[in-house]
Amino acid sequence: MFNSDKINNFISRLIKLPGITKKSAEKIVYWIFETDESEVNLLANAFRNVKENTTFCQMCTNPIFNDEECEICTDDSRENKLLVVESLQILNKIEKANFFKGKYFVFGKKLKSDYLIEKEIDLINKLSEYAKGFDEVILGISPNFDGEIIKYVLRKYLKNNAKKISELAIGLPIGSSVDYIDEMTLKQSLINRTKE
């Protein structure tokens, strides 16, 4: 513990970052103390630059820089399948594993009540409209309590627009999060997805 409110406040902000513990935050503080100011400024500017100059694809939330088009959503060589996932992190995990060749829609909202469904109705309708252009919509939502509610609601709204709806299957334990599933299990659950 440092005898400075400024440093302790900085540490409390650092530990909000994923994977940063109090101990690693303290190491970062020591690194800042021991490193040339220009190097520290480069790092601070890199954080700011990424935050200020990044926009996100309206469908898959893939980062886009300098008004580029989304390299996933504009790739015509991809299969005409749409995988609905909960986060960009899950999308990147699947892309990295290189076993799904379709497109994505990131639906990172909770739908635990009628109020929340109403609040997210524009996003739900956006997905439903987007789904019209695909041969299959795959619900890659975690099989936990929140995920089951999301899948139920999305199926209800997709049924009139989607040609075929399926969801991830074998290998995903009930109550799990897709984000923590290994790539091989995720691949198998995609291959063995349940179809209506």
C-alpha positions in Angstrom: 0.0 0.0 0.0 1.3 3.4 -0.9 1.0 6.5 1.3 -0.6 8.5 -1.5 -4.3 8.8 -2.3 -3.4 9.5 -5.9 -1.4 6.3 -6.3 -3.9 4.2 -4.5 -6.7 5.7 -6.6 -4.7 4.8 -9.7 -4.2 1.3 -8.5 -8.0 0.9 -7.8 -8.6 2.0 -11.4 -6.0 -0.4 -12.8 -7.5 -3.4 -11.0 -10.8 -2.8 -13.0 -8.9 -4.0 -16.1 -9.4 -7.7 -16.9 -6.6 -9.9 -15.5 -5.0 -7.1 -13.4 -4.7 -8.0 -9.7 -3.7 -5.6 -6.9 -0.2 -7.0 -7.0 0.2 -6.6 -10.8 -1.2 -3.1 -10.5 1.5 -2.2 -7.9 4.1 -3.6 -10.3 2.7 -1.4 -13.1 3.1 1.6 -10.7 6.7 0.7 -10.1 7.3 0.3 -13.8 5.9 3.8 -14.3 8.3 5.2 -11.7 11.3 3.5 -13.2 10.5 4.1 -16.9 11.4 7.1 -19.0 8.5 9.6 -19.2 8.4 9.5 -23.0 7.7 5.7 -22.9 5.0 6.1 -20.3 3.4 8.9 -22.4 3.5 6.6 -25.5 1.6 4.0 -23.6 -1.0 6.5 -22.3 -1.4 7.9 -25.8 -1.9 4.4 -27.2 -4.7 3.8 -24.7 -6.3 7.1 -25.7 -5.8 6.6 -29.4 -7.5 3.2 -29.4 -10.4 4.5 -27.5 -10.9 7.7 -29.5 -10.2 6.3 -33.0 -12.2 3.0 -32.9 -15.7 2.6 -34.2 -17.6 -0.7 -34.2 -19.5 -2.6 -36.8 -23.2 -2.2 -36.3 -23.8 -6.0 -36.7 -20.8 -7.9 -35.2 -19.2 -5.1 -33.2 -15.8 -5.8 -34.8 -13.5 -2.8 -34.3 -13.2 -0.6 -37.4 -10.5 2.0 -37.8 -10.3 5.0 -40.2 -13.8 4.6 -41.7 -12.9 1.1 -43.0 -15.6 -1.4 -43.7 -16.0 -4.4 -41.5 -13.8 -7.2 -42.9 -16.1 -9.9 -41.5 -19.5 -8.5 -42.6 -18.4 -7.4 -46.1 -16.6 -10.7 -46.9 -18.7 -12.3 -49.6 -16.7 -15.5 -49.5 -18.2 -16.4 -46.1 -21.0 -18.9 -45.7 -24.5 -17.6 -45.6 -25.0 -18.5 -41.9 -25.4 -16.1 -39.0 -24.0 -16.9 -35.6 -25.4 -14.8 -32.8 -23.0 -14.5 -29.9 -22.9 -12.5 -26.6 -19.6 -10.5 -27.1 -16.8 -9.5 -29.3 -14.5 -11.6 -27.2 -16.5 -14.8 -28.0 -16.5 -13.8 -31.7 -12.8 -13.4 -31.7 -12.3 -16.7 -30.0 -14.3 -18.4 -32.7 -12.5 -16.5 -35.5 -9.2 -17.5 -34.0 -10.1 -21.2 -33.9 -11.0 -20.8 -37.6 -13.9 -23.4 -37.7 -16.9 -21.1 -38.4 -16.9 -19.4 -41.8 -20.2 -17.5 -41.6 -21.0 -14.0 -40.3 -21.9 -12.8 -36.8 -24.3 -10.7 -34.8 -23.3 -9.7 -31.3 -26.2 -9.6 -28.9 -24.7 -8.6 -25.6 -27.9 -7.7 -23.7 -29.8 -9.3 -20.8 -33.5 -9.9 -21.3 -34.7 -10.8 -17.8 -38.0 -8.9 -17.9 -40.5 -7.4 -20.2 -39.0 -4.0 -19.4 -35.6 -5.1 -20.6 -37.1 -6.7 -23.7 -38.9 -3.5 -24.5 -35.7 -1.5 -23.9 -33.8 -3.6 -26.4 -36.5 -4.0 -28.9 -34.6 -2.0 -31.6 -31.6 -4.3 -31.3 -33.9 -7.4 -31.4 -35.7 -6.0 -34.5 -32.4 -5.2 -36.1 -31.3 -8.8 -35.6 -34.6 -10.1 -36.9 -34.4 -8.0 -40.0 -30.7 -8.9 -40.6 -31.6 -12.6 -40.3 -33.8 -12.5 -43.4 -30.7 -12.6 -45.6 -29.2 -15.8 -44.1 -29.9 -19.5 -44.8 -29.5 -20.3 -41.1 -29.3 -18.4 -37.8 -27.3 -20.1 -35.1 -27.9 -19.0 -31.5 -24.4 -19.2 -29.9 -25.7 -18.0 -26.5 -24.4 -19.4 -23.2 -26.6 -22.2 -21.8 -27.1 -20.5 -18.5 -30.2 -19.0 -17.0 -29.8 -15.6 -18.7 -28.8 -17.3 -22.0 -31.9 -19.5 -22.0 -34.1 -16.4 -21.6 -32.3 -14.6 -24.4 -32.6 -17.6 -26.7 -36.3 -17.9 -26.0 -37.0 -14.3 -26.7 -34.8 -14.2 -29.9 -36.5 -17.4 -31.2 -39.9 -15.7 -30.8 -38.8 -12.7 -32.8 -36.7 -14.6 -35.4 -39.3 -17.3 -36.2 -41.0 -15.2 -38.9 -37.8 -13.9 -40.6 -35.2 -16.7 -40.2 -35.3 -19.6 -42.7 -33.8 -21.9 -40.1 -32.9 -21.4 -36.5 -30.4 -23.7 -34.6 -28.4 -23.4 -31.4 -25.1 -24.7 -30.0 -25.4 -28.3 -28.7 -23.3 -31.1 -27.3 -20.4 -30.2 -25.1 -21.8 -27.0 -23.5 -22.8 -27.8 -19.9 -25.9 -26.1 -18.5 -25.0 -23.0 -16.6 -21.7 -22.4 -18.5 -20.5 -19.4 -20.3 -19.4 -19.8 -24.0 -16.5 -17.5 -23.2 -14.9 -20.1 -21.0 -15.4 -23.1 -23.3 -12.3 -24.5 -25.0 -12.1 -24.2 -28.8 -12.6 -27.9 -29.5 -15.7 -28.2 -27.4 -17.0 -25.0 -29.0 -16.3 -26.4 -32.4 -18.2 -29.7 -31.6 -21.2 -27.8 -30.2 -21.4 -25.8 -33.4 -21.1 -29.0 -35.6 -23.7 -30.8 -33.5 -26.1 -27.9 -33.1 -29.8 -28.6 -32.6 -32.1 -27.6 -35.4 -35.8 -27.0 -35.6 
